[in-house]
């Protein structure tokens, strides 16, 4: 492949962050296509290279990773796919751009509910879908997910679109735990309690709490770390300081979690080296470094969360298999449309 052709293949939504500088990669270089920002991955990739001598090249895409690999076909240089959400892992497998990995090391490190049964994908870190609560206006320190439909919160809740992957994952878990009928009734109650039409991202909800637009919001735990340690946009530190975190639970006391994860690309040209990297990422050292870097929870048992993440509170993660979330995604999305959740209160 010529350099000109390679650059054309990487045009569009892709950001080249020092990666794939050479159109033909060395035999001992693992090529990574990633939805996760390069600076978040670099420390753990550097540790892998230092330990094994195997180099890595990371290509960051903000969208369209699956379509890019499909377009490249058998000539794709991708060895590993890194995802920021279970929905993207599932999509990659559904589009046929992954291949199974049979690894005793991965099976031992990553609990069965957090990996695809045939080895098509594996979770790397977990984040909880929690409640952001105003320090000034919300004295509560404990809530259930069911409580979000309580009329006491009418006009007080902010959230991003119900169709966003993070919320669809949560609603899918609710269908698995409660059944469709109860979940839909709950969603109607949540809609009635909204302060405004769902909009923005999780950081926007924290800003809404800071400004007084709402009192509680749904958000992922890792955004709190990103905001609280954001030196480039220090106003976000104020947003984080204005709220406390509540770990809402289902009836069994467990909180919904989503994951970042990895998969071996279908046509990986450096398969053996790629599997070594996957096994390294599931090991003790990488789990600790990577999870701390992205303000998430390690998936490997016995590896502790960083001091900052542990300080958010105790997480009892829902043990629901990620494959069950996949099975309910379509029903959850249709429910969001049917209830008009994204239209906001009063519509």
ZIVENUR-V768267 format. One record per helix or strand of 3 or more residues. SS is the DSSP state (@ for helix, = for strand). FROM is the first residue (numbers start at 1). TO is the last residue. If there is no record, write none. Layout:
ss = {SS;SS}
from = {FROM;FROM}
to = {TO;TO}
//
This chain:
ss = {@;=;@;=;@;=;@;@;@;=;@;@;@;@;@;=;@;@;=;=;@;@;@;@;@}
from = {3;29;38;55;65;80;86;104;112;122;146;151;165;180;202;216;221;235;243;257;271;284;307;322;341}
to = {9;34;52;61;75;83;94;109;114;134;149;153;178;192;211;220;228;241;246;265;281;293;310;339;343}
//
